[in-house]
Amino acid sequence: MLSVYDLSISFSRYSFGLKKREVRAIEDLYLQVSAGQIMAVIGQSGAGKSLLAHALLGILPRHALLTGSLFFKGRPLTEQRLAELRGREIALIPQSITSLNPLLRVGAQVARAARLSGVGKKEVRQAVQRAFARYGLKDDVASLFPHQLSGGMARRVLTATATVGRADLIVADEPVNGLDAPTARETLAHLRELADDGKGVLLITHDIEAALQVADKVTVFWAGTTLEVAAADDFREGGRLQHPYTRALWNALPANAFLSARQPALTPPGSPGCPFRLCCARQDSLCAERAPKLRNAGQGMVRCHHA
């Protein structure tokens, strides 16, 4: 359903003396999401996860420079096509609750999203009621303005807005932040239901444990690039993971007693070779000379010379 190849996003910045330089935020990023699948994208804050979501919706800042190839249902995602699909076939659950319109009652916002995604005028009211009930929102919440909602309620409204319609791809950017544990589980379970009904779900999160509750596959990000793509089962067993950074994330889970929980040592930015060689027992001269390319390995993909 969604294919992303060699995606790079950079921004121009001016330093002292008005010297212009390019800052690369995402580089050589690869991602695939199939219909009926939840692909979890995992990475620490600043890894470029939300920037990826904005690129897929065509809402990057004007000064962003994007290169690479994006395809949705086999066709290129051009700016014009993104504008046509946004909210209709591709829906976003944004990370920030400030995405809600502060001047419009939340019921009207969810109803507008339903109409935009193809729900008939006569069906909108029932669709909104179902969406509110699904996320534990009482009917009277529809008449409230965003500033009258708690943080958790606002996040549930955002999720209802993205899933009320008929979008085939749901991009969920940290959808359970600020939710209590039961509501978070219910939200993830509904994303699983959407995937089981044939939709594609891109679940962007820093919470590995939450993602593994529902994900089919996992893409691991670091510093704006894809390090490994693995089945969720590989994370549950751990020994199948191939990249040292991915294994460090797995070892840091509470269930694994926080073994080796420290972040891997990284080489200075701009240095040649693999950025993870300083923490890898298998490093050699090749690792110091050349950065690895993402390649097929077993049932997944990995960016490592020796995996």
C-alpha positions as MATLAB code, in Angstrom:
seq = 'MLSVYDLSISFSRYSFGLKKREVRAIEDLYLQVSAGQIMAVIGQSGAGKSLLAHALLGILPRHALLTGSLFFKGRPLTEQRLAELRGREIALIPQSITSLNPLLRVGAQVARAARLSGVGKKEVRQAVQRAFARYGLKDDVASLFPHQLSGGMARRVLTATATVGRADLIVADEPVNGLDAPTARETLAHLRELADDGKGVLLITHDIEAALQVADKVTVFWAGTTLEVAAADDFREGGRLQHPYTRALWNALPANAFLSARQPALTPPGSPGCPFRLCCARQDSLCAERAPKLRNAGQGMVRCHHA';
ca = [
       0.000    0.000    0.000;
       2.736    2.473    0.998;
       6.329    2.307   -0.220;
       9.098    4.767    0.657;
      12.521    4.480   -0.982;
      15.695    6.503   -0.349;
      13.785    9.305    1.374;
      15.897   12.266    2.461;
      14.689   15.511    4.012;
      16.947   18.475    4.615;
      16.609   22.089    5.728;
      18.657   25.168    4.925;
      20.024   27.068    7.902;
      22.062   30.236    8.191;
      24.898   30.396   10.702;
      26.956   33.355   11.953;
      27.927   35.555    9.040;
      24.845   34.449    7.063;
      26.600   31.347    5.832;
      24.079   28.931    4.420;
      24.390   25.248    5.228;
      22.208   22.217    4.676;
      21.052   20.176    7.657;
      20.001   16.630    6.814;
      17.197   15.431    9.132;
      16.296   12.197    7.306;
      18.636   10.294    5.028;
      18.247    7.174    2.885;
      15.052    6.109    4.654;
      13.175    2.964    3.618;
       9.669    1.947    4.678;
       6.912   -0.411    3.538;
       3.340   -0.709    4.841;
       0.975   -3.353    3.433;
      -2.804   -3.509    3.570;
      -3.958   -5.452    6.627;
      -0.684   -4.734    8.449;
       0.524   -2.613   11.337;
       4.051   -1.417   10.709;
       5.536    0.073   13.867;
       8.242    2.691   13.467;
      10.377    2.812   16.604;
      13.033    5.317   17.524;
      14.072    7.727   20.227;
      13.018   11.376   20.255;
      14.683   13.298   17.455;
      15.038   10.260   15.204;
      12.849   11.808   12.496;
       9.662    9.824   13.126;
       7.231   12.760   13.164;
       9.026   14.326   10.208;
       8.307   11.124    8.289;
       4.606   11.407    9.173;
       4.493   14.986    7.922;
       6.212   13.985    4.679;
       3.604   11.283    4.060;
       0.813   13.836    4.521;
       2.513   16.544    2.470;
       2.648   18.996    5.377;
       6.372   19.640    5.636;
       7.583   23.240    6.141;
       8.060   25.182    2.925;
      11.826   25.350    3.325;
      12.142   21.553    3.544;
      13.829   19.800    0.632;
      12.545   16.275   -0.001;
      14.145   13.711   -2.293;
      13.405   10.047   -2.845;
      10.376    8.068   -3.983;
       7.002    7.682   -2.263;
       4.260    5.437   -3.620;
       0.700    4.843   -2.438;
      -1.236    1.964   -3.979;
       1.398    1.675   -6.682;
       1.261    5.311   -7.820;
       3.730    8.114   -7.001;
       2.778   10.418   -4.149;
       3.167   13.783   -5.835;
       2.257   17.067   -4.096;
      -0.990   17.233   -6.048;
      -1.934   13.646   -5.233;
      -1.084   14.134   -1.550;
      -3.437   17.109   -1.439;
      -6.178   14.947   -2.951;
      -5.599   11.965   -0.624;
      -4.958   13.805    2.653;
      -7.863   13.162    5.009;
      -9.615   11.006    2.419;
      -7.448    7.945    1.849;
      -4.549    8.840    4.160;
      -5.418   10.039    7.674;
      -3.114   11.280   10.434;
      -3.386   10.922   14.190;
      -1.034   13.804   15.068;
       1.273   13.789   18.049;
       0.292   17.231   19.321;
      -3.169   17.929   20.715;
      -2.782   21.516   19.490;
      -3.698   20.127   16.066;
      -7.346   20.505   17.055;
      -9.014   23.719   15.850;
      -9.407   25.839   19.011;
     -12.381   27.743   17.560;
     -14.518   24.738   16.569;
     -16.430   22.302   18.769;
     -14.817   18.883   18.661;
     -17.977   17.134   17.452;
     -18.020   19.366   14.389;
     -14.342   18.596   13.756;
     -14.905   14.847   13.819;
     -17.984   15.242   11.602;
     -15.983   17.279    9.096;
     -13.314   14.585    8.990;
     -15.999   11.958    8.347;
     -17.445   13.919    5.419;
     -13.977   14.608    3.997;
     -13.174   10.888    3.968;
     -16.324    9.913    2.111;
     -18.985    9.265    4.759;
     -22.410   10.210    3.413;
     -24.211   13.227    4.864;
     -26.980   11.078    6.335;
     -24.455    8.729    7.965;
     -22.206   11.331    9.587;
     -24.021   11.656   12.894;
     -24.007    7.914   13.538;
     -20.369    7.663   12.442;
     -19.385   10.370   14.941;
     -21.365    8.694   17.737;
     -19.678    5.357   17.030;
     -16.254    6.962   16.994;
     -16.897    8.739   20.296;
     -18.218    5.549   21.922;
     -15.253    3.561   20.638;
     -12.833    5.803   22.546;
     -14.893    6.247   25.685;
     -16.051    9.794   24.909;
     -19.526   10.716   26.146;
     -22.000   12.320   23.750;
     -21.805   15.694   25.494;
     -18.070   15.932   24.705;
     -19.069   16.750   21.122;
     -20.272   20.181   22.223;
     -16.996   21.102   23.940;
     -14.140   23.202   22.576;
     -10.591   21.786   22.643;
      -9.528   23.963   25.600;
     -12.264   22.318   27.686;
     -10.770   18.834   27.216;
      -8.148   17.105   29.319;
      -5.004   16.026   27.510;
      -6.158   12.410   27.381;
      -9.598   13.363   26.079;
      -8.064   15.557   23.382;
      -5.864   12.683   22.213;
      -8.889   10.397   22.020;
     -10.718   13.025   19.950;
      -7.749   13.174   17.564;
      -7.843    9.388   17.183;
     -11.590    9.473   16.575;
     -11.077   12.189   13.943;
      -8.562   10.100   11.997;
     -10.484    6.820   12.180;
     -14.093    8.003   11.793;
     -13.988    7.812    8.002;
     -12.868    5.495    5.247;
      -9.153    6.211    4.965;
      -7.162    3.168    3.863;
      -3.892    4.261    5.511;
      -3.766    5.505    9.103;
      -0.575    7.287   10.179;
      -0.617    7.234   13.992;
       2.069    9.496   15.477;
       2.485    8.590   19.172;
      -1.271    7.833   19.515;
      -1.172    6.689   23.151;
       0.838    9.542   24.676;
      -1.021   10.955   27.664;
      -3.550    8.131   27.840;
      -4.115    5.973   30.909;
      -3.153    2.318   30.518;
      -6.673    0.905   29.834;
      -7.478    3.586   27.224;
      -4.079    3.129   25.601;
      -4.696   -0.616   25.263;
      -8.141    0.020   23.782;
      -6.716    2.524   21.283;
      -4.042    0.070   20.170;
      -6.625   -2.713   19.953;
      -8.755   -0.579   17.644;
      -5.759    0.099   15.400;
      -5.348   -3.665   15.263;
      -9.023   -4.018   14.276;
      -8.559   -1.487   11.484;
      -5.620   -3.476   10.138;
      -7.566   -6.727   10.394;
     -10.278   -5.068    8.288;
      -7.734   -4.451    5.529;
      -6.379   -0.998    6.309;
      -2.704   -0.185    6.544;
      -1.524    1.317    9.842;
       1.787    3.105   10.385;
       2.285    3.225   14.162;
       4.991    5.744   15.081;
       6.170    5.439   18.670;
       9.136    5.379   21.035;
       7.343    2.766   23.185;
       8.541   -0.651   22.006;
       6.392   -2.589   24.448;
       3.214   -0.821   23.320;
       4.042   -1.360   19.667;
       4.715   -5.065   20.101;
       1.207   -5.573   21.491;
      -0.293   -5.053   18.043;
       2.406   -4.708   15.355;
       3.111   -7.202   12.585;
       6.478   -5.737   11.642;
       8.851   -3.170   13.129;
      11.072   -0.599   11.450;
      13.826    0.790   13.685;
      14.958    4.390   13.121;
      18.016    6.177   14.322;
      19.075    9.702   13.296;
      16.631    9.777   10.408;
      17.510    6.509    8.741;
      16.293    2.908    8.739;
      18.574    0.532   10.629;
      16.508   -2.641   10.641;
      13.169   -4.037    9.520;
      12.059   -7.124   11.435;
       8.970   -9.135   12.248;
       7.434   -8.323   15.626;
       8.074  -11.936   16.637;
      11.806  -11.336   16.218;
      11.574   -8.699   18.953;
       9.655  -11.014   21.242;
      12.389  -13.620   20.992;
      15.260  -11.139   20.801;
      17.882  -13.502   19.453;
      16.730  -12.968   15.878;
      17.473   -9.238   15.904;
      20.489   -8.351   13.808;
      21.558   -4.744   14.351;
      23.473   -3.841   17.554;
      21.262   -0.791   18.147;
      18.083   -2.872   17.777;
      19.430   -5.468   20.188;
      20.289   -2.690   22.666;
      16.692   -1.435   22.493;
      15.392   -4.936   23.127;
      17.779   -5.484   26.036;
      16.625   -2.217   27.609;
      13.032   -3.413   27.999;
      11.896   -3.926   31.616;
      11.083   -7.558   30.844;
      14.754   -8.069   29.999;
      15.955   -6.570   33.281;
      17.293   -3.454   31.522;
      20.373   -5.387   30.409;
      22.882   -3.204   28.533;
      20.414   -0.345   28.701;
      22.944    2.385   27.935;
      22.760    3.947   24.499;
      25.409    2.653   22.087;
      28.456    4.850   21.608;
      28.305    6.773   18.328;
      31.002    8.190   16.110;
      31.070   11.991   15.599;
      28.659   13.329   12.933;
      30.183   13.338    9.460;
      32.725   10.647   10.297;
      33.204    7.944    7.652;
      32.133    4.396    8.289;
      29.411    2.856   10.395;
      28.179    5.147   13.202;
      27.793    2.142   15.505;
      31.220    0.616   15.123;
      32.458    1.911   18.506;
      30.002   -0.337   20.332;
      30.122   -3.349   18.032;
      32.287   -6.352   18.878;
      32.358   -7.342   15.192;
      33.761   -4.091   13.839;
      36.690   -4.248   11.421;
      38.464   -2.037    8.896;
      35.456   -2.111    6.547;
      33.241   -0.653    9.277;
      35.654    2.264    9.677;
      35.903    2.939    5.948;
      32.357    2.710    4.628;
      28.838    3.157    5.981;
      26.699    0.068    5.329;
      23.698    0.026    3.000;
      20.302   -1.348    3.967;
      20.032   -4.879    2.578;
      17.950   -8.009    2.819;
      18.969  -10.341    5.638;
      16.946  -13.403    6.593;
      13.271  -12.462    6.806;
      14.012   -8.776    7.310;
      16.420   -6.001    6.371;
      19.429   -4.538    8.168;
      21.992   -1.761    7.717;
      25.127   -3.600    8.879;
      28.158   -5.049    7.094;
      28.267   -8.217    9.218;
      24.660   -9.077   10.076;
];
